[in-house]
């Protein structure tokens, strides 16, 4: 009975896919037989990433991420302790999911926690690839994708969506005293140095800095266009919603230092439906 309850907790919808979220609407249009599996994947990523927000002490947070590394080893050995393993174990076996994308998600979280500096936009894209890029690879594999081209497209789509989320969340990250995700070359371009009070200086110049950065995000997105149609609707929807979100942030003048700009649930639903229909009619 306890195992059944634990598995239900991470079925769709779950804490990682709450109604109204982009994750929720993307999974609403997934094949019904895959929704719970995909929700468990998003749940695992949610649990790892939540360490950033739920633990204020970085040493404690690092130890929690170490626990997740150990739990990953136990999960692949069939001896996971966390309830989410009851949902993930069968999926890992059935879809032959590799361990590396899970490791990547933990590594990307560790990089944010340690506030490691991204030297340029390529490094920012690599950081996002370790998060949603890895997650999107797992989603693609759960749909049966095994080709190198398809998996690379999934990772690139995730990297793009991850960078858009970093732009959206940049104000919150700065309030947490984390600015390493902002590329050093862009900081230098806007005359921001490493002196004391750097976070305060960044906040004053954040809007033009993000406007500059958005041009690189658009170029990254353009490189994905050719392969986007081959990806599952779940991923295409996330890319479409990221497009709309970035446009919304740009329309607001990139004023995210003290507020979180988001799409309304009805806009998310409409765009998710449109993207799912486009795939059905292709």
C-alpha positions in Angstrom: 0.0 0.0 0.0 2.8 2.4 0.9 4.5 1.8 -2.5 1.3 2.4 -4.3 0.8 5.7 -2.5 4.3 6.8 -3.2 4.0 6.1 -6.9 0.7 8.0 -7.1 2.4 11.1 -5.5 4.7 11.4 -8.5 2.0 10.6 -11.1 0.7 13.4 -13.3 0.0 16.1 -12.1 2.6 16.3 -9.3 4.7 19.0 -7.5 6.8 19.4 -10.6 3.9 19.7 -12.9 1.3 21.9 -11.0 -1.7 23.1 -13.0 -1.0 26.4 -14.6 2.7 25.7 -15.2 4.5 25.2 -18.5 5.4 21.7 -17.5 1.7 20.9 -16.8 0.5 22.1 -20.2 3.3 20.3 -22.1 2.4 17.0 -20.4 -1.3 17.5 -20.9 -0.6 16.9 -24.6 1.7 14.0 -24.1 0.6 10.5 -25.1 -1.7 9.4 -22.1 0.4 6.2 -21.5 3.5 8.4 -21.0 2.2 11.1 -18.8 3.0 9.5 -15.5 6.4 8.4 -16.7 7.3 11.9 -17.9 5.9 13.5 -14.7 8.2 11.3 -12.7 11.2 12.5 -14.8 10.2 16.1 -14.2 9.6 15.2 -10.5 13.2 13.9 -10.2 14.6 17.1 -11.7 12.3 19.2 -9.4 13.6 17.5 -6.3 17.2 18.0 -7.2 16.7 21.7 -8.3 14.6 22.5 -5.2 17.8 22.2 -3.1 18.7 25.7 -4.4 15.6 27.3 -3.0 14.9 25.2 0.1 18.4 25.2 1.7 20.0 28.5 2.6 23.3 27.1 3.8 25.4 26.2 0.8 27.3 23.5 2.7 24.1 21.8 3.7 22.8 22.1 0.1 26.0 20.6 -1.2 25.6 17.6 1.1 22.0 17.2 -0.1 23.1 17.1 -3.7 25.7 14.5 -2.6 22.9 12.5 -1.3 21.1 12.7 -4.6 24.2 11.5 -6.3 24.3 8.5 -4.0 20.6 7.9 -4.5 21.1 7.9 -8.3 23.6 5.0 -7.8 21.1 3.2 -5.7 18.3 3.8 -8.2 20.2 2.3 -11.0 21.0 -0.6 -8.8 17.3 -1.1 -8.1 17.7 -0.1 -4.4 16.5 3.6 -4.4 15.3 4.9 -1.1 13.3 7.9 -2.3 9.6 7.2 -3.2 10.1 8.7 -6.7 12.3 5.7 -7.5 9.1 3.5 -7.5 8.0 5.5 -10.6 11.3 6.0 -12.2 12.7 2.5 -11.9 10.4 0.8 -14.4 10.8 3.7 -16.9 14.6 3.5 -16.7 14.5 -0.2 -17.4 11.8 -0.1 -20.1 13.3 2.9 -22.0 16.9 1.9 -21.2 17.6 5.4 -19.9 21.3 6.2 -19.4 22.7 7.5 -16.2 24.6 10.4 -17.6 21.6 12.9 -18.1 20.6 12.4 -14.5 24.2 13.0 -13.4 24.2 16.2 -15.6 21.1 17.6 -13.9 22.9 17.2 -10.5 26.1 18.8 -11.9 24.2 21.7 -13.3 22.5 22.3 -9.9 25.9 22.1 -8.3 27.3 24.7 -10.7 24.5 27.2 -9.8 24.9 26.5 -6.1 28.7 27.1 -6.3 28.1 30.2 -8.4 30.6 29.1 -11.0 31.2 31.9 -13.5 30.1 31.4 -17.1 32.7 33.1 -19.2 30.6 33.6 -22.3 27.3 32.7 -23.9 28.6 29.3 -25.0 29.3 28.5 -21.3 25.8 29.7 -20.4 24.3 27.4 -23.0 26.4 24.5 -21.6 25.1 25.3 -18.1 21.5 25.2 -19.4 22.3 22.0 -21.3 23.1 20.3 -17.9 19.6 21.1 -16.7 16.8 21.2 -19.2 19.0 19.9 -22.0 19.6 16.7 -20.0 15.9 16.5 -19.0 14.7 16.9 -22.6 17.1 14.1 -23.7 15.4 11.8 -21.1 12.0 12.9 -22.4 13.0 12.2 -26.0 14.3 8.8 -25.0 11.1 8.0 -23.1 9.3 8.6 -26.4 11.6 6.1 -28.1 14.1 8.5 -29.6 17.6 6.9 -30.0 19.2 8.7 -32.9 22.1 11.0 -32.3 20.4 13.8 -34.4 17.2 13.5 -32.4 18.9 13.4 -29.0 21.1 16.4 -30.0 18.1 18.4 -31.0 16.4 17.6 -27.7 19.4 18.8 -25.8 19.6 22.0 -27.8 15.9 22.6 -27.3 16.4 22.1 -23.5 19.4 24.4 -23.5 17.4 27.2 -25.1 14.5 26.8 -22.7 16.9 26.7 -19.8 18.6 29.9 -20.9 15.2 31.6 -21.2 14.3 30.4 -17.6 17.6 31.8 -16.4 16.7 35.2 -17.9 13.3 35.0 -16.2 14.8 34.0 -12.8 17.8 36.3 -12.9 16.4 38.7 -10.4 15.7 35.9 -7.9 19.1 34.4 -8.4 20.7 37.7 -7.8 18.7 38.1 -4.6 20.2 34.7 -3.6 23.7 36.2 -4.2 24.2 34.1 -7.3 25.4 35.9 -10.5 27.8 33.3 -12.0 25.2 32.4 -14.6 25.6 35.8 -16.2 28.3 35.6 -18.9 31.5 37.4 -17.9 32.0 38.9 -21.4 28.6 40.5 -21.2 29.3 41.9 -17.8 32.5 43.4 -19.1 30.7 44.8 -22.1 28.4 46.7 -19.7 31.4 47.9 -17.5 30.5 45.7 -14.6 33.6 44.5 -12.7 34.3 42.2 -9.7 34.5 44.9 -7.0 32.5 44.7 -3.8 28.8 45.3 -4.2 28.9 43.6 -7.6 25.3 42.2 -7.2 24.0 45.7 -6.6 25.8 47.0 -9.7 24.4 44.1 -11.8 20.9 44.8 -10.6 21.2 48.4 -11.8 22.3 47.3 -15.3 20.4 44.0 -15.5 17.8 45.1 -18.1 20.2 46.3 -20.8 22.5 43.3 -20.0 19.6 40.9 -20.6 18.5 42.7 -23.7 22.0 42.2 -25.1 21.9 38.5 -24.0 18.5 37.9 -25.7 20.1 38.5 -29.1 22.3 35.5 -28.4 19.3 33.4 -27.3 17.5 34.2 -30.5 20.5 33.0 -32.5 20.6 29.8 -30.4 16.9 29.3 -31.1 17.4 29.9 -34.8 19.9 27.0 -34.9 17.2 24.7 -33.5 14.4 25.5 -36.1 15.4 22.8 -38.6 15.2 19.9 -36.2 12.3 21.1 -34.1 9.6 19.3 -36.0 11.1 15.9 -35.3 10.8 16.4 -31.5 7.9 15.1 -29.3 5.1 17.5 -28.7 6.1 17.8 -25.0 9.4 19.4 -26.1 8.0 21.5 -28.9 5.4 23.0 -26.6 8.1 23.9 -24.1 10.1 25.6 -26.8 7.0 27.5 -28.0 6.2 28.7 -24.5 9.8 29.8 -24.0 9.5 31.8 -27.2 6.4 33.5 -25.9 7.9 34.1 -22.5 11.1 35.7 -23.9 9.0 37.9 -26.1 6.9 38.9 -23.0 10.0 39.7 -21.0 11.4 41.8 -23.9 8.1 43.7 -24.2 8.4 44.5 -20.5 11.9 45.9 -21.1 13.6 43.0 -19.3 12.6 44.4 -16.0 13.0 41.2 -14.0 15.2 42.4 -11.2 12.3 42.8 -8.8 9.5 40.9 -10.4 8.9 37.5 -12.1 7.3 37.8 -15.5 5.2 34.8 -16.6 2.6 33.8 -19.2 -0.9 33.5 -18.0 -2.3 29.9 -17.8 -4.8 30.6 -20.6 -2.0 31.7 -22.9 0.0 28.6 -22.0 -3.0 26.4 -22.7 -3.7 28.1 -26.0 -0.1 27.9 -27.2 0.3 24.3 -26.0 -2.9 23.3 -27.9 -1.8 25.1 -31.1 1.6 23.4 -31.0 0.1 20.0 -30.4 -2.3 20.5 -33.3 0.5 21.6 -35.6 2.3 18.3 -35.0 -0.9 16.4 -35.5 -1.5 18.1 -38.8 2.1 17.8 -40.1 
